[in-house]
């Protein structure tokens, strides 16, 4: 099994448009040969910082300044495929324009890579 993981930051206020893109391709990906499953996660910006700030001292907070991207929701998409070839076949035949329907709503920094289970190789 191949694990294909994408990470990206949605522009502030554009989280619903990013989620909508992944919802729209849902039927296509589920019908793709070799597709085994997918999880699409979206962070809740500031929720962890709020929780941590309730539990640590002011001195401890001073050691961890906020990040510039804390107001951006991070998306993590984890797809499971029978093979890399099946993933490429799906991506090559996807009839949706990512440049128009996704890219305007995300920040430029993103990753996409194949992963292995580090604890069960």
LOLUM-496633 format. One line per 10 residues: number of its first residue (from 0); their letters; for each residue x negated, y, z negated of N, C-alpha, C, CB. Coordinates in steps of 0.1 Angstrom, whole numbers, padded with zeros to 4 digits. Glycine has a CB too. Layout:
NUM	A	X:Y:Z:X:Y:Z:X:Y:Z:X:Y:Z ~ ...
END
This chain:
0	XXXXXXXXXX	-0008:-0012:0000:0000:0000:0000:-0009:0012:0000:0010:0000:-0012 ~ -0005:0022:0008:-0012:0035:0008:-0004:0046:0000:-0014:0040:0023 ~ -0011:0053:-0008:-0005:0064:-0015:-0010:0077:-0008:-0009:0064:-0030 ~ 0000:0085:-0003:-0003:0098:0003:0003:0109:-0006:0002:0099:0018 ~ -0006:0118:-0011:-0001:0128:-0020:-0005:0142:-0015:-0008:0126:-0034 ~ 0005:0151:-0015:0004:0165:-0011:0007:0173:-0024:0015:0168:0000 ~ -0002:0183:-0025:0001:0193:-0036:0001:0207:-0029:-0010:0193:-0047 ~ 0010:0215:-0034:0011:0229:-0029:0017:0238:-0039:0019:0229:-0015 ~ 0015:0251:-0037:0022:0261:-0046:0032:0268:-0037:0011:0271:-0052 ~ 0044:0269:-0042:0055:0277:-0036:0053:0291:-0039:0069:0272:-0040
10	XXXXXXXXXX	0055:0300:-0029:0055:0314:-0033:0066:0317:-0043:0057:0323:-0020 ~ 0064:0326:-0052:0073:0329:-0062:0087:0332:-0056:0069:0341:-0071 ~ 0097:0325:-0061:0111:0327:-0056:0115:0319:-0044:0113:0341:-0053 ~ 0105:0311:-0039:0108:0304:-0027:0109:0289:-0029:0097:0306:-0016 ~ 0109:0285:-0042:0109:0271:-0046:0121:0263:-0039:0110:0269:-0061 ~ 0133:0269:-0038:0144:0262:-0032:0142:0259:-0018:0157:0270:-0035 ~ 0135:0268:-0011:0133:0266:0004:0123:0255:0006:0128:0279:0010 ~ 0113:0254:-0003:0103:0243:-0002:0111:0230:-0004:0091:0245:-0011 ~ 0118:0229:-0015:0126:0217:-0018:0135:0214:-0007:0134:0219:-0032 ~ 0142:0223:-0001:0151:0221:0010:0144:0215:0022:0158:0234:0014
20	XXXXXXXXXX	0132:0219:0025:0125:0213:0036:0123:0198:0033:0111:0219:0037 ~ 0119:0194:0021:0116:0180:0018:0129:0172:0018:0109:0179:0005 ~ 0140:0179:0014:0153:0172:0014:0158:0170:0029:0164:0181:0007 ~ 0155:0180:0038:0159:0178:0052:0152:0167:0059:0156:0191:0059 ~ 0140:0164:0055:0133:0153:0062:0135:0140:0055:0118:0156:0062 ~ 0144:0140:0045:0146:0128:0037:0151:0116:0046:0156:0130:0027 ~ 0161:0118:0054:0167:0107:0062:0157:0102:0072:0179:0112:0070 ~ 0149:0111:0078:0139:0107:0087:0128:0098:0081:0132:0119:0094 ~ 0123:0103:0069:0112:0095:0062:0118:0082:0057:0107:0104:0051 ~ 0130:0082:0052:0135:0069:0047:0137:0059:0058:0148:0071:0040
30	XXXXXXXXXX	0140:0063:0071:0141:0055:0082:0128:0051:0089:0150:0061:0092 ~ 0117:0057:0085:0104:0054:0091:0099:0040:0088:0094:0065:0087 ~ 0094:0034:0099:0088:0021:0097:0076:0022:0088:0084:0015:0111 ~ 0075:0013:0078:0064:0013:0069:0066:0022:0057:0052:0016:0076 ~ 0076:0029:0056:0079:0038:0044:0084:0030:0033:0089:0049:0048 ~ 0077:0032:0021:0081:0024:0009:0087:0032:-0002:0069:0018:0003 ~ 0086:0046:-0002:0092:0054:-0012:0085:0067:-0013:0091:0047:-0025 ~ 0092:0076:-0020:0087:0090:-0021:0092:0096:-0034:0091:0099:-0009 ~ 0084:0104:-0041:0087:0112:-0052:0083:0127:-0049:0081:0107:-0065 ~ 0093:0136:-0051:0090:0150:-0049:0092:0157:-0062:0099:0157:-0038
40	XXXXXXXXXX	0081:0163:-0068:0082:0169:-0081:0079:0184:-0079:0072:0162:-0091 ~ 0085:0192:-0088:0083:0206:-0088:0081:0211:-0103:0095:0214:-0082 ~ 0070:0218:-0105:0067:0223:-0119:0077:0234:-0123:0053:0228:-0120 ~ 0078:0236:-0135:0086:0247:-0141:0076:0257:-0146:0096:0242:-0153 ~ 0073:0267:-0138:0062:0277:-0141:0064:0283:-0155:0062:0288:-0131 ~ 0053:0283:-0163:0053:0289:-0176:0058:0280:-0187:0061:0301:-0175 ~ 0064:0269:-0184:0070:0261:-0194:0059:0254:-0204:0079:0250:-0188 ~ 0048:0250:-0198:0038:0244:-0206:0031:0255:-0214:0028:0237:-0197 ~ 0028:0266:-0208:0022:0277:-0215:0030:0282:-0227:0019:0289:-0206 ~ 0043:0283:-0225:0053:0287:-0235:0052:0277:-0247:0067:0288:-0230
50	XXXXXXXXXX	0052:0264:-0243:0052:0253:-0254:0039:0254:-0261:0054:0240:-0247 ~ 0027:0255:-0254:0014:0255:-0261:0013:0267:-0270:0003:0255:-0250 ~ 0018:0279:-0265:0017:0291:-0273:0025:0291:-0286:0022:0303:-0264 ~ 0035:0282:-0286:0042:0280:-0299:0034:0272:-0309:0055:0273:-0296 ~ 0024:0265:-0304:0017:0255:-0312:0003:0258:-0316:0017:0242:-0305 ~ -0003:0269:-0309:-0017:0272:-0312:-0018:0286:-0318:-0026:0271:-0299 ~ -0030:0289:-0323:-0032:0302:-0329:-0036:0312:-0319:-0044:0301:-0340 ~ -0036:0325:-0323:-0040:0336:-0314:-0054:0334:-0309:-0037:0349:-0320 ~ -0063:0329:-0318:-0077:0327:-0315:-0078:0316:-0304:-0085:0323:-0328 ~ -0071:0306:-0306:-0071:0295:-0296:-0066:0300:-0282:-0063:0283:-0300
60	XXXXXXXXXX	-0055:0308:-0282:-0050:0314:-0270:-0060:0322:-0263:-0037:0322:-0273 ~ -0068:0330:-0270:-0078:0339:-0264:-0088:0331:-0257:-0084:0347:-0275 ~ -0091:0318:-0260:-0100:0310:-0253:-0095:0305:-0240:-0104:0298:-0262 ~ -0082:0306:-0237:-0076:0301:-0225:-0068:0312:-0218:-0067:0289:-0228 ~ -0075:0321:-0211:-0068:0331:-0204:-0058:0326:-0193:-0078:0341:-0197 ~ -0047:0333:-0190:-0038:0328:-0180:-0044:0327:-0166:-0025:0336:-0180 ~ -0039:0318:-0158:-0043:0317:-0144:-0035:0327:-0135:-0042:0303:-0139 ~ -0041:0331:-0124:-0034:0339:-0114:-0021:0333:-0109:-0043:0343:-0103 ~ -0021:0320:-0108:-0010:0313:-0101:0001:0308:-0110:-0016:0301:-0093 ~ 0001:0312:-0123:0010:0307:-0133:0025:0309:-0129:0007:0312:-0146
70	XXXXXXXXXX	0028:0319:-0121:0042:0321:-0117:0046:0314:-0105:0044:0336:-0115 ~ 0037:0306:-0099:0040:0298:-0087:0043:0284:-0091:0028:0298:-0077 ~ 0054:0279:-0086:0058:0265:-0088:0049:0255:-0080:0073:0262:-0086 ~ 0044:0245:-0086:0036:0236:-0079:0045:0224:-0075:0024:0231:-0088 ~ 0043:0220:-0063:0050:0208:-0058:0040:0197:-0056:0057:0211:-0044 ~ 0044:0185:-0060:0036:0173:-0058:0045:0163:-0051:0030:0167:-0072 ~ 0041:0159:-0039:0048:0149:-0031:0040:0137:-0031:0052:0155:-0017 ~ 0045:0126:-0035:0038:0113:-0036:0046:0103:-0027:0037:0107:-0050 ~ 0040:0100:-0015:0047:0090:-0006:0039:0077:-0007:0046:0096:0009 ~ 0047:0066:-0005:0041:0053:-0005:0044:0047:0008:0046:0044:-0017
80	XXXXXXXXXX	0033:0042:0015:0034:0036:0028:0028:0023:0029:0028:0046:0039 ~ 0032:0014:0038:0026:0001:0041:0012:0003:0046:0034:-0007:0050 ~ 0009:0014:0054:-0004:0016:0060:-0006:0031:0064:-0006:0007:0073 ~ -0018:0035:0066:-0021:0048:0071:-0015:0051:0084:-0036:0051:0071 ~ -0015:0040:0093:-0010:0041:0106:0005:0044:0106:-0012:0028:0114 ~ 0013:0038:0096:0027:0041:0095:0029:0056:0091:0033:0032:0085 ~ 0021:0061:0082:0022:0075:0078:0020:0084:0090:0013:0078:0067 ~ 0009:0081:0098:0006:0089:0109:0017:0089:0120:-0007:0085:0115 ~ 0023:0077:0122:0033:0076:0132:0045:0084:0128:0038:0061:0133 ~ 0049:0084:0115:0060:0093:0110:0057:0107:0112:0063:0090:0095
90	XXXXXXXXXX	0045:0112:0108:0041:0126:0109:0041:0130:0124:0028:0128:0102 ~ 0036:0122:0132:0035:0126:0146:0048:0127:0153:0026:0115:0154 ~ 0058:0119:0148:0071:0119:0155:0081:0128:0148:0076:0105:0156 ~ 0078:0134:0137:0087:0142:0129:0092:0154:0138:0080:0148:0116 ~ 0105:0155:0139:0111:0165:0148:0115:0178:0140:0123:0160:0155 ~ 0105:0183:0133:0108:0195:0125:0095:0204:0125:0112:0192:0110 ~ 0097:0217:0126:0085:0226:0127:0080:0231:0114:0089:0238:0136 ~ 0070:0224:0108:0065:0228:0095:0060:0243:0095:0053:0219:0091 ~ 0055:0247:0106:0050:0261:0106:0062:0271:0104:0043:0264:0120 ~ 0073:0268:0109:0085:0277:0107:0093:0274:0095:0094:0276:0119
100	XXXXXXXXXX	0094:0261:0091:0103:0257:0080:0097:0255:0067:0110:0245:0084 ~ 0083:0254:0066:0077:0252:0053:0066:0262:0050:0071:0238:0053 ~ 0057:0264:0060:0045:0273:0057:0048:0287:0052:0037:0273:0069 ~ 0059:0294:0057:0062:0307:0052:0065:0308:0037:0073:0313:0060 ~ 0068:0297:0031:0073:0296:0017:0062:0291:0007:0085:0288:0016 ~ 0050:0288:0012:0040:0282:0003:0027:0291:0004:0037:0268:0007 ~ 0019:0290:-0007:0006:0297:-0006:-0003:0288:0002:0001:0299:-0021 ~ -0014:0294:0007:-0023:0287:0016:-0030:0276:0010:-0033:0297:0022 ~ -0033:0276:-0003:-0041:0266:-0010:-0031:0253:-0012:-0046:0270:-0024 ~ -0036:0242:-0006:-0028:0230:-0007:-0038:0218:-0005:-0016:0229:0003
110	XXXXXXXXXX	-0033:0206:-0009:-0041:0194:-0006:-0032:0184:0000:-0048:0189:-0019 ~ -0038:0175:0008:-0031:0163:0012:-0042:0152:0014:-0023:0165:0025 ~ -0040:0141:0007:-0050:0131:0007:-0044:0117:0004:-0061:0134:-0003 ~ -0051:0107:0008:-0048:0093:0004:-0054:0091:-0010:-0052:0083:0014 ~ -0047:0084:-0018:-0052:0081:-0032:-0052:0065:-0034:-0044:0088:-0043 ~ -0060:0061:-0044:-0060:0048:-0049:-0056:0048:-0064:-0073:0040:-0046 ~ -0051:0037:-0069:-0048:0036:-0083:-0061:0034:-0090:-0038:0024:-0086 ~ -0066:0044:-0097:-0079:0044:-0103:-0080:0033:-0114:-0083:0057:-0109 ~ -0069:0029:-0120:-0070:0019:-0131:-0067:0005:-0127:-0060:0023:-0142 ~ -0062:0003:-0115:-0059:-0010:-0110:-0064:-0012:-0095:-0044:-0012:-0110
120	X	-0077:-0011:-0094:-0083:-0013:-0080:-0086:-0028:-0078:-0095:-0005:-0078
END
